[in-house]
Each structure stands twice: as C-alpha cells, then as structure tokens.
C-alpha cells in the first residue's frame, strides 16, 4: 500500500511540487557552516508564538467577562490542548505522506479540491488579519472616528492633527520602512529577532497591566472577580456563545507550522517547539485575560485596549496609557511579516503551482511581495469597514485551518493510522469549529442589522 501511495505521488505534479520546492530551498540555503538545519530552536518558538499571538489577545478579557474567570481559563487550556492535537495530526500525516506543506497534505487527502480549499482559506484568513492589523495600527497611532466622535491617537495626542499624523501618511511610512523591508525576507527564520521582540512587547503589555492591577488591589479599588457566568435570562444565555469564537481562534497557527518545520531541519524538534510555544502563549493569554478583567471588571470593553484611553486612577496614568498603546501597535507591526510570509507562499503556490520555488525566482518574488503589500495598504486606508467582512470570512477560514481541515484529514485517514482517540477528538474539533462559525456569523449578522 505504501509503495502504491508513493507511486501516485510521483506521478502527480501538484502533490510532488511541495517536495521539489523543499529540495530547492534546501539547496539554496545550505551553507558549509550551518548545513540544511540553520533555523534556531528559540527562533522557531518565537515565530510560532508570534503567529499565535495577535490582535485576538485584546478580546480575551472581554470573553472572560462574559463566561467568568474559571470557565474562561478552562476554555483557554482546553483550546490549547485541541490545538496541540490538531498540529500533531497534521505533522504525523505529513511525515508519512511526505507532504512538505499544509497544501500538500490536503491535496494528498482530498485531491485538487482539498488543496484549493486550503489555499483559499489561508488567503482569506491572512489577508483579512493583515488588513485588520493595519487598521488597528492606524487607529492607535492616528486616531479614529466613530458615530461622529473622534478618538485621538497617540501621535495626535502628542503633536495635534497634522498631515504627517494622518492615518494614510503614518501607515505609508510604516509600510515603506517596516512592512515592506521585513516582507522581503525569504526565510521565516530571518524574522526570529522581530518575533522575539513582538512576544516581548506582549509581555510588556502584560507587566504594565499586572502592575496597575496590583496597585489598585492594594488601595482596595478592585472588586472580587466573577468566577462563573451570570445567567439571568435567555439573552444572557445566548450572550455566552458570543465568547466562543474568541477562544476557538486564539491558537490558530497551522498555516506556518510546515514552513517552520522545514527550516528547522530536524523534524524531531518540531514537537518541542510546538509545546514550548503553546505553553508560552497560554501563559500570556491567561495572565492577560486575568489582569485585564480584574482591572476593568464589568467595564471591560470588547477590545481591552480601548479601556486604556481613560484615566486609570493612578499616578502617570496618561503616560502608561501611551506606553500600552504604543507597545501594542509595535507588536502588531512586528507580527505583520510573519502572517504575510504564509500569505505570499500560498498565493504563489495557488497561481504558480508548477513553477520552480518562489525563493529562486527573484522577479516573481518581488512582484508578488510588492503587490500584496500595496493591496493590504490600500484596503486598510480605503475600506476600513473591512472589519465587518473579516468577522464573517476570517473567523470561518480560521477555524477551518485550525480545526476542521486537520480533523477531516484524520477522519479520512489516507494512511490508515488514525487511532480511536484521534477520531473522537476530530469529531469534537469539528463540532466546536462549526458551532463557533454559526455563533460568529449569527451574532455579526444581528449586529449589522441592528446598526
């Protein structure tokens, strides 16, 4: 049976492309000093952690407010476990099927349609994430207007409303001097230092929030946290479900795992990388949700960053607000190239699947990179309402990448290696993902109609 699968893969140009690409990239990256495995373990941990931690971290305190502290922490730990399971399934089936990419694995299990669905999901998810990140960066630095009220950004608060503090100019400078240069790296391991800094900035936000919380605890201005959800009527029951998409999408990083694994070289190290990343991100998530909810209580907003636009009731409140917002904006700027890396690869693989490796074709590499960066910039400036569209398409694509596709591969079981535990957990993942999608779509549609 194994030899028949190998023969089919050798005769299929689409499925064999991933193996060809990895060979070409290894030939390109091999050096007399480093050999093929020149990605640092710590760099891989930071890159995977940066893929996980994004804008969603700011929604966790609000999710905790909805479901209660105890249920929220349990949900984070449960989703971290499901994520580990789904990643283990992906890598185990990839190893046996000699699949170098996520698209290879989907193509092997479900043919050309599976490969196409994977590419579309990554493109929708990653492009939506990048546009939203750029919009949030613009909001934080240049301010935003809502319902006729203008909320000043950090730069506006410092220097006033000038042409060089406007959203379009600030994002143009960030695009030209940060997004574009970092987007032109050909190996994701080259981003290990910026990823480490991005994780460090998330920790800075956590430390500041924790410090403020402890100060207010000492002066007795913080009430005891609610451990369980408050259920008073049918509306409050339905409101619990709105927190589900926040938890479900918190750990999705699957579209970058194969790339990190390929650059790591020694496949035996990828599982420790995944475990270290999940432990690190789970700790940051739990502490951020805990201290954010403790600090603002029932006043916690959907994006806890918005709570740092008011007087915190402690000395140097304005200064701390600016530090929090700036660190968060820089964090998103540094997360951008890691998400962009997978977006570019999947677009190229979708359009030029029979061509040689993108890393070996400089002209194609420059054109695709420049085109994508420009498109994201234009979308962030002229379609700010993309957030509403992203809540529909991005959430759906995200849970497909993180849970539905890995579970479907295990249930399809092309290698006949799935255990009973694999199949049970796969059914659980599909149910959780589908439920999350239905809730997200319904709640977002209801919000739009109410507007």
C-alpha positions in Angstrom: 0.0 0.0 0.0 2.8 2.4 0.9 4.6 1.8 -2.5 1.3 2.5 -4.3 0.9 5.8 -2.5 4.5 6.8 -3.3 4.0 6.0 -7.0 0.8 8.0 -7.1 2.6 11.0 -5.5 5.5 10.7 -8.0 3.0 10.8 -10.9 1.1 13.7 -9.6 2.8 17.0 -10.4 0.7 19.0 -7.9 1.5 16.8 -4.9 5.1 16.4 -5.9 5.6 20.1 -6.2 6.0 20.6 -2.4 8.8 18.0 -2.2 10.5 19.7 -5.1 10.2 23.1 -3.5 11.7 22.0 -0.2 14.7 20.3 -2.1 15.3 23.6 -4.0 15.1 25.7 -0.8 17.5 23.3 1.0 19.9 23.6 -1.9 19.6 27.4 -1.8 20.0 27.7 2.0 22.7 25.1 2.5 26.0 26.6 3.8 29.3 25.0 4.8 28.8 26.2 8.4 25.1 25.6 9.0 24.1 22.9 6.6 20.4 22.4 6.0 19.2 22.9 9.5 20.2 26.5 10.3 17.0 27.7 12.0 17.4 28.3 15.7 15.1 26.4 18.1 14.4 29.6 20.0 13.7 31.4 16.8 11.2 28.8 15.7 9.4 29.1 19.1 9.2 32.9 18.8 8.0 32.7 15.2 5.3 30.2 16.0 4.3 32.2 19.1 4.1 35.4 17.1 1.8 33.6 14.6 -0.5 32.7 17.5 -0.5 36.0 19.5 -2.1 38.8 17.5 -5.0 41.2 17.9 -7.1 38.5 19.4 -5.3 38.7 22.7 -7.1 42.0 23.4 -10.5 40.4 23.2 -9.7 37.8 25.9 -10.6 40.0 28.9 -14.0 40.7 27.4 -14.5 37.0 26.8 -13.6 36.3 30.4 -16.1 38.9 31.4 -18.8 37.0 29.6 -18.1 33.5 30.8 -16.4 34.1 34.1 -12.8 33.7 35.2 -12.9 30.0 36.0 -14.7 29.0 32.8 -12.5 31.3 30.7 -9.2 29.9 32.0 -10.5 26.4 31.5 -11.5 27.3 27.9 -8.0 28.6 27.1 -6.4 25.5 28.4 -8.9 23.2 26.5 -8.3 25.0 23.3 -4.6 24.9 23.7 -4.9 21.1 24.1 -7.1 20.8 21.0 -4.6 22.9 19.1 -1.7 20.6 20.1 -3.8 17.6 19.0 -4.6 19.2 15.6 -1.0 20.1 15.0 0.2 16.6 16.0 -2.3 15.1 13.5 -1.0 17.5 10.7 2.6 16.7 11.3 2.1 12.9 11.7 0.2 12.6 8.5 2.5 14.9 6.7 5.5 12.8 7.7 4.0 9.6 6.5 2.7 11.1 3.3 6.0 13.0 2.6 3.9 16.2 2.5 6.2 19.3 2.7 3.3 21.8 3.1 -0.2 22.0 4.5 -1.5 22.2 0.9 0.4 19.1 0.0 -1.3 17.2 2.9 -4.8 18.5 1.9 -4.1 17.6 -1.7 -3.0 14.1 -0.7 -6.1 13.5 1.4 -8.7 15.2 -0.7 -7.2 15.8 -4.1 -7.1 19.1 -6.0 -10.3 20.4 -4.3 -8.7 20.0 -0.9 -5.6 21.8 -2.0 -7.7 24.6 -3.4 -9.8 25.0 -0.2 -6.7 25.2 1.9 -5.2 28.0 -0.3 -8.4 30.0 -0.3 -8.8 29.7 3.5 -5.2 30.9 4.1 -5.6 33.8 1.6 -8.9 34.9 3.2 -7.7 34.5 6.7 -4.2 36.0 6.4 -5.2 38.9 4.1 -8.1 39.8 6.5 -5.8 39.6 9.5 -3.2 41.9 7.9 -5.8 44.5 6.9 -7.3 44.5 10.3 -3.8 44.8 11.9 -3.0 47.8 9.7 -6.4 49.4 10.6 -5.8 48.9 14.3 -2.3 50.4 14.0 -3.8 53.4 12.3 -6.4 53.7 15.0 -3.8 53.6 17.8 -1.3 56.0 16.2 -3.6 58.4 14.2 -7.0 58.0 15.9 -10.4 57.0 14.6 -13.9 58.4 14.3 -17.0 56.6 15.4 -20.6 57.8 15.5 -19.3 61.4 14.9 -16.9 61.2 17.8 -13.1 61.4 17.1 -10.9 59.3 19.3 -7.4 60.8 19.3 -4.4 58.5 18.5 -1.1 58.6 20.3 0.6 60.8 17.7 -2.4 63.2 17.5 -2.4 63.5 21.3 1.3 64.4 21.2 1.5 66.7 18.2 -2.0 67.6 17.2 -3.8 66.9 14.0 -1.3 67.4 11.2 -0.9 65.9 7.7 2.0 63.8 9.0 -0.1 62.4 11.8 -2.9 61.3 9.5 -3.7 57.7 9.1 -2.7 57.4 5.4 0.7 59.0 6.0 1.5 57.1 9.1 0.6 53.8 7.5 2.6 54.7 4.4 5.7 55.3 6.5 5.1 52.1 8.4 4.6 50.2 5.1 7.7 51.6 3.3 10.1 51.4 6.3 8.8 48.3 8.2 6.3 46.1 6.4 8.0 46.1 3.0 11.6 45.5 4.2 10.5 42.7 6.6 8.2 41.3 3.9 11.2 40.7 1.6 12.8 38.1 3.8 12.8 34.8 2.0 13.1 32.6 5.1 10.8 32.8 8.1 13.7 32.1 10.4 15.1 35.5 9.4 12.2 37.0 11.4 13.2 35.4 14.6 14.5 38.6 16.2 11.5 40.7 15.3 9.3 37.8 16.5 11.1 37.7 19.8 10.6 41.5 20.2 6.9 41.1 19.3 6.5 38.5 22.1 8.4 40.7 24.5 6.1 43.6 23.7 3.1 41.4 24.5 4.8 40.7 27.8 5.4 44.4 28.4 1.6 45.0 28.0 1.0 42.2 30.5 3.5 43.5 33.0 2.0 47.0 32.9 -1.5 45.7 33.2 -0.5 43.5 36.1 1.4 46.3 37.8 -1.6 48.7 37.6 -3.9 45.9 38.9 -1.7 45.2 41.9 -1.6 48.9 42.8 -5.4 49.1 42.6 -5.7 45.9 44.6 -3.6 47.4 47.4 -5.8 50.5 47.6 -8.9 48.4 47.5 -10.4 49.8 44.3 -10.9 46.4 42.6 -13.8 44.2 43.3 -13.7 40.4 43.6 -13.8 38.8 40.1 -16.7 36.8 39.0 -15.7 33.1 38.6 -18.8 31.8 36.7 -21.1 33.4 34.1 -24.0 35.5 35.2 -27.2 33.9 33.8 -30.4 35.8 34.3 -32.5 35.2 31.2 -32.4 33.8 27.7 -30.5 36.8 26.4 -27.7 36.2 28.9 -27.5 32.5 27.8 -27.1 33.4 24.2 -24.5 36.1 25.1 -22.3 33.3 26.5 -21.9 31.9 23.0 -20.5 35.1 21.6 -17.3 34.4 23.5 -16.8 31.0 21.8 -15.2 32.4 18.5 -12.6 34.4 20.6 -11.4 31.3 22.3 -11.6 29.0 19.3 -9.5 31.3 17.1 -6.9 32.2 19.8 -4.3 29.5 19.0 -4.6 29.1 15.2 -1.1 28.9 13.7 -1.3 25.9 11.5 -0.5 27.7 8.2 3.1 28.4 9.3 3.9 25.1 11.0 5.2 23.3 7.9 7.4 26.2 6.9 8.9 26.4 10.4 9.4 22.6 10.4 11.1 22.6 7.0 13.5 25.3 8.0 14.2 23.7 11.4 15.6 20.7 9.5 15.5 18.2 12.4 11.8 17.2 12.4 12.2 15.7 15.9 12.5 19.2 17.3 9.2 20.5 16.0 7.1 18.9 18.7 9.1 20.6 21.5 8.8 23.9 19.5 5.0 23.5 19.4 4.8 22.6 23.1 7.0 25.5 24.2 5.0 27.9 22.0 1.6 26.7 23.4 2.8 26.9 27.0 4.2 30.4 26.4 1.1 31.7 24.6 -1.3 30.0 27.1 0.5 31.7 30.0 0.4 35.1 28.3 -3.3 34.6 27.4 -4.4 33.5 30.9 -2.5 36.3 32.6 -3.6 39.0 30.2 -7.3 37.9 30.5 -7.0 37.7 34.3 -5.4 41.1 34.9 -7.4 42.8 32.2 -10.7 41.6 33.7 -9.5 42.3 37.3 -8.5 45.8 36.3 -11.7 46.9 34.4 -14.3 44.4 35.7 -17.7 44.7 34.2 -16.5 47.8 32.3 -14.1 45.8 30.2 -14.7 46.6 26.5 -14.6 44.2 23.6 -11.1 45.5 22.8 -9.5 46.0 26.2 -7.0 48.4 24.6 -9.9 50.9 24.3 -10.0 50.9 28.2 -6.6 52.5 28.2 -8.0 55.7 26.7 -9.2 57.0 30.1 -7.9 57.9 33.5 -6.8 54.7 35.2 -7.0 56.4 38.7 -3.2 56.1 39.4 -0.2 58.4 39.0 1.2 58.7 35.5 -2.0 57.3 34.0 -1.6 59.2 30.7 2.0 58.0 30.3 1.1 54.4 31.0 -1.8 54.6 28.5 0.6 55.8 25.8 3.1 53.0 26.6 0.4 50.4 26.4 -0.9 51.6 23.1 2.5 52.1 21.5 3.8 48.7 22.6 0.7 47.1 21.2 1.0 48.9 17.9 4.6 47.9 17.5 3.7 44.4 18.5 1.2 44.2 15.6 3.7 45.8 13.2 6.2 43.0 14.0 3.6 40.3 13.8 2.7 41.5 10.3 5.6 39.9 8.4 5.1 36.5 10.0 1.5 36.4 8.8 2.5 37.9 5.4 5.0 35.1 4.8 2.4 32.5 4.6 0.0 34.7 2.6 2.7 35.2 -0.1 3.6 31.5 -0.2 0.1 30.3 -0.6 -0.8 32.8 -3.3 2.2 31.8 -5.2 1.5 28.1 -4.7 -2.1 28.6 -5.9 -1.2 30.5 -9.1 2.2 29.1 -10.0 2.0 25.6 -8.5 4.0 24.1 -11.4 6.8 26.7 -11.3 10.1 26.5 -9.5 10.4 27.6 -5.9 9.5 31.3 -5.3 12.7 31.8 -3.5 14.7 31.0 -6.6 12.7 33.4 -8.9 13.6 36.9 -7.7 11.4 38.7 -10.3 8.3 36.7 -9.2 9.2 37.1 -5.6 9.5 40.9 -5.9 6.3 41.3 -7.9 4.1 39.2 -5.6 5.6 40.8 -2.4 5.2 44.3 -3.7 1.7 43.7 -5.0 0.4 42.1 -1.7 1.9 44.8 0.5 0.4 47.5 -1.7 -3.0 45.8 -1.7 -3.1 45.5 2.1 -2.2 49.2 2.4 -4.9 50.3 0.0 -7.5 48.1 1.7 -6.6 49.4 5.2 -6.9 53.0 4.0 -10.0 52.9 1.8 -12.1 50.0 3.2 -12.0 50.4 7.0 -15.3 48.6 7.2 -13.4 45.5 6.2 -13.6 44.6 9.9 -17.2 43.6 9.4 -16.3 41.4 6.4 -13.4 39.9 8.2 -15.6 38.8 11.1 -17.6 36.7 8.6 -14.8 35.4 6.3 -11.8 35.5 8.6 -13.4 33.6 11.5 -14.7 30.9 9.2 -11.4 30.5 7.4 -9.5 30.5 10.6 -11.4 27.6 12.3 -11.2 25.6 9.0 -7.4 25.9 9.1 -7.1 25.2 12.8 -9.6 22.5 13.4 -11.9 21.4 10.5 -9.2 20.5 8.0 -6.9 18.6 10.5 -9.9 16.8 11.8 -11.1 15.9 8.3 -7.7 14.5 7.4 -7.8 12.3 10.5 -11.3 11.1 9.7 -10.4 10.5 6.1 -7.3 8.6 7.3 -5.5 8.1 4.0 -2.7 6.2 5.7 -5.0 4.1 7.9 -3.1 5.2 11.0 -5.7 7.3 12.9 -6.4 5.9 16.4 -9.8 5.9 18.1 -8.7 8.9 20.2 -7.7 10.8 17.0 -11.2 10.3 15.6 -13.0 11.1 18.8 -11.0 14.4 19.2 -11.5 15.1 15.5 -15.3 14.9 15.9 -15.0 17.2 18.9 -12.9 19.7 16.9 -15.3 19.8 14.0 -18.3 20.3 16.4 -16.5 23.1 18.2 -15.5 24.8 15.0 -18.9 24.6 13.4 -20.6 25.8 16.5 -18.1 28.7 16.6 -18.8 29.6 13.0 -22.6 29.6 13.4 -22.4 31.8 16.5 -20.0 34.2 14.9 -22.0 34.6 11.7 -25.3 34.9 13.5 -24.0 37.4 16.1 -22.3 39.5 13.5 -25.3 39.5 11.2 -27.5 40.5 14.1 -25.1 43.4 15.0 -25.1 44.6 11.4 -28.9 44.6 11.1 -29.2 46.4 14.4 -26.9 49.1 13.0 
